[in-house]
Amino acid sequence: MDRGGRNPSNYTSLASCFIHAKSYDKAEEAVTKALEIDPGFAPAIGTLGLIMKKIGNVQKARSLLKQAIKIDPSLNFAQEALESLGK
């Protein structure tokens, strides 16, 4: 998978498409590429949190979502996902 070039946003968008298709392994692979390019890219961290939520790893999801929000508090999707996990 090398369709995104060196732009983490491209891989994060690709991961979102895979999430919608319920192809979580491919989504995780794409978002991992984004994080290899930019380990602090909040949308990718949040997307990985969504993937963890979808596959049932609630503890990891919560941690990643909090990390993404700490970096970028404007990430509404991460806020909503974290709220849906409860306290």
C-alpha positions in Angstrom: 0.0 0.0 0.0 1.9 3.1 -1.2 -0.9 5.2 -2.7 -0.6 8.1 -0.4 2.9 9.4 -1.1 4.4 11.2 1.8 1.2 13.0 2.9 -0.3 11.5 6.1 -3.7 13.1 5.3 -4.0 10.9 2.2 -3.4 7.7 4.2 -5.8 8.9 6.9 -8.5 9.5 4.3 -7.9 6.0 2.8 -8.2 4.5 6.3 -11.6 6.3 6.7 -12.8 4.7 3.5 -11.7 1.3 4.7 -13.5 1.9 8.1 -16.7 2.6 6.2 -16.2 -0.6 4.2 -15.7 -2.4 7.6 -12.2 -3.5 6.4 -10.5 -2.7 9.6 -7.2 -4.5 8.9 -6.7 -2.4 5.8 -7.8 0.7 7.7 -5.2 0.1 10.4 -2.5 -0.5 7.7 -3.3 2.8 6.0 -3.4 4.8 9.3 -0.1 3.2 10.4 1.5 4.5 7.2 0.2 8.0 8.1 1.7 7.7 11.5 5.0 6.5 10.1 5.1 9.8 8.1 4.0 12.0 11.0 3.7 10.3 14.4 2.0 13.4 15.8 -0.7 13.7 13.2 -3.8 14.0 15.3 -6.4 13.0 12.7 -4.5 9.7 12.1 -4.2 9.1 15.9 -8.0 9.7 16.2 -8.7 7.5 13.2 -6.7 4.7 14.8 -8.8 5.3 17.9 -11.9 4.8 15.8 -10.5 1.5 14.4 -9.7 0.3 17.9 -13.3 1.2 19.0 -14.7 -0.7 16.0 -12.7 -3.9 16.8 -13.6 -3.7 20.5 -10.4 -2.6 22.0 -12.0 0.0 24.1 -9.1 0.8 26.4 -6.7 1.5 23.4 -9.5 3.4 21.7 -10.0 5.7 24.7 -6.3 6.3 25.0 -5.8 7.1 21.3 -8.8 9.4 21.2 -7.7 11.3 24.2 -4.2 11.7 22.7 -5.7 13.0 19.4 -7.9 15.5 21.2 -5.0 16.7 23.4 -3.1 17.5 20.2 -6.0 19.0 18.3 -9.1 19.8 20.4 -11.1 20.7 17.3 -11.3 17.0 16.2 -15.1 16.6 16.5 -15.1 13.0 15.3 -12.6 12.0 18.0 -14.7 13.9 20.7 -17.9 12.2 19.6 -16.2 8.7 19.5 -14.7 9.3 23.0 -18.1 10.4 24.4 -19.8 7.3 22.9 -17.4 5.1 24.9 -18.6 6.7 28.1 -16.4 7.4 31.1 
